[in-house]
Amino acid sequence: MKALPLYISRFTSWAPGLSGPADWREWARGNRNILAAKDSPGLEFTPPLFRRRLSQLSRMTIQVIHDILPIGEDTKIVFVSFRGEITQQLRINRMLIEDGEVTPAAFSLSVFNAPPALAAIALNLRAGYSAIYPAEDRFDSGFLAAASPILCGDAEGTVLVYADELVPEEYGSLRPADKEPLAFAALLSRTPGGLPVDPSVLAIESPGAFLKYLYGH
């Protein structure tokens, strides 16, 4: 199958229970599991006051974008998530039920674009970002959104970021099978180098399958 004019130059990932490429390769082979835990990256490269109130989702997002640097000054970020700030949203629902009101501070960190916006602030990124909620949890839609500017010649590269945090236990039977937290970032480029992308990659429907594809090559 002929490769597209698209390459995955490098990628990075973060999840509880896994550390380093060796662990991730074992996970991709089915020999290790991501923990269903609330653990988050420490973000020691940010000021304590900045990271004090950040969710697991925002912390993971900032971490994987930090780890994919450096990127070009004009390289935009495409952030993909299926559930967004679900823990923050649950907290707001509790406020509405118990107090009948929501504080501005709680609302400001619950919006869907909070993680990439916080990453842009923390890492001084000025090229901009898009935040995408794919219909029917289709990861391929998010990947295509990140790849399209390169494929149509409008951009030299983009950073694809996927992140979803641990689904709270309060959701009970509504929790999806992939409730474990996971985040990764991939630098997409039209410049030859890294992993060539063939059309079949554009059809990968789940973030886990996409990441296992990366660690398997």
N, C-alpha and C positions, 0 to 999 in steps of 0.2 A: 504494500500500500504506500502510495507516494506521500511523503511528509508535507505538511503545510509550511509556509514561510513563517514559522513560529517555533520558538525554543523556550524551554524552561531552564534558565541560566543557573538558578540555584533555588533552594527551598529550605525552610526550617519549620519546626513544629514544637508544640508544648501540650502536655497533658499530665495529670496526676499519675504517679506510678512509673513513669518512663523518663529516663534521662540519658541523653547521648544517642548517637546514631546506631550503636549496637543494640540498645534496647528497642529502638524503633524498628530495626530490621527484624528482630525477633517477634515484635508485635505484628508486623506485616506477614510473617510466616504463620501466625496463629499460636505462637508459643508464649506470648505475654498479653496481659490485658490492661486496658486503661481503667483506673480506679474510679468508681462512682463516689468521688470525694469532693469536698469544698476547697481543697488546696489551691493556692494561687501563686503565681510568680512573685518574688519579693520586690522586683523593680527598684533595686538599690541605686540605679542610675537616675532616679527621680527624687525630688525633695520629699521628705516625709509628709509634709502638709498636703502636697498634691495627691499623693497616693492613699491618704488616710481613709477616704470614703469610697474608693473604687470597688466595683463589683468584680467577681471572678472573671466575667466576660471581658470587661474593659482591661483588666490586668493581663489576661492572656493575649488580647489583641495588641496591646502596647508591646508586650514582650516579643512576639513573633515578628512584628514590624521592626523593632529594634534589632533583632538578630539577622534580619535580611539586609540591613544597611551595609555599605552605602548604596544609594540609588541616585539616578540623575535628578537634577534640580526640577526638571519638567515631568518627572515620572509620577503619574497619578496612582492612587490606591483605589481598588474596587473591593469594598467590604461586603461579604456575603454571610448572612445568618438566617437560620430558620425560625429561631425563637426570640432573638434579641435579648434585651435586659429583663428576662423573665422573673428573676428574683426581685429586682427593683419594682417591677409591675405588680408582683404579689404584695409587696410592702405597701404600695399605694392603695391597692384594693382593701387591705386591712385598715388603712387610715380612713378610707371612705366609710367602711362598715362601722368601725369603732368610734371614730371622731367626727365623721361627717364632713371632713375637709382634707385637703392635701397641701403640704408645705411646698413652697416654690423650689426649695433645695431638692426635695425628693423627686419632683417632677423633672427637673433639669437633667438628672442623671438616668432617667428611665427611657428617654426617647431613643429611637432606633439607631440614629447616627451618633450617639454618644461615644461608643468605643473608637471609631476612626477619628472623630473630632478630638478626643482626649489624646490619642496617639500623635496627631498632628501638633498639638500643643506641647506634649512632653518631648517630642523629638525634633521640633522646629521644622516641620515639613510644610511647605507652602504651595505645592503644586495642585492641591485639591484632592477630593475623594468623592466616590459615589457609594451609597449604602443601598444594598439590594436585598429584598425579601422575595426569594423565588417562589412562584406558585407551586403548590403541591410538593414542597420540599425537594425540588429538582435542582440538584447541584449543577447539572450541565447548563442550565440557564444562566447561573452566575458566572460560570467559567467562560461561556460565550460572551457575556457582557464585558469581561476583562480582556478577552482576546480580540474582540471586534475592532477596537481602535488600531491594533497592530495589523490585523488582516486587511483592513481597508486602507492602510497607509497613512493614517492620521497620527500615529504615535510610534516612537521607537521601542517603547516598553511600557509595561504597567505592572503593578504589584497586586496579585490576587490574594486576598485575605479571607479565610473562612474561620469563624469562631462561634461556638455555642457552649454555654455553661451548663452545669449540672441542673437538671430539672428538679425543682423542690419536691420533697416527698408529699407535700400537701395535695399534689395533683393526683395522687393515688393511681387508679387504673387508667387514667388519662396520660400517664407518663409514657413516652415512646420507648421503643426497644433500645434506641441509641441515646439514652438519657445521660451518658457519661460526658464530661466536659472534654472539649478538643479544640485546638486552634492550630492553624498553620498559615504560612505565607509563602508564595512562590513568585519569583521575579520572571515575568514573561518578556520575551524580547524577539525582535526580528533579526538580530545579529547572530549569525551561526556560532554555536557553542553550547555546551550543556546537552540537555535531552531534547532531540527533535520531537515535535508533536505531530502525530498523524491524525486523520479525521476521526478515528475510533475514540480518541481521548475526549473529543467534544461530546460524546454520547454517554460518558460515565455519569450516572445519576446520583451517586452518594459521595459525600466528602471522604468518608472512610475508604471507599474503593479507590478514589482518586489518590489519596495519600499512600495506600498500599501499592498502587501502580508506580508512584515515584520511588518508594523505597525498594521496589523490586527491580529497578533498572540501574 
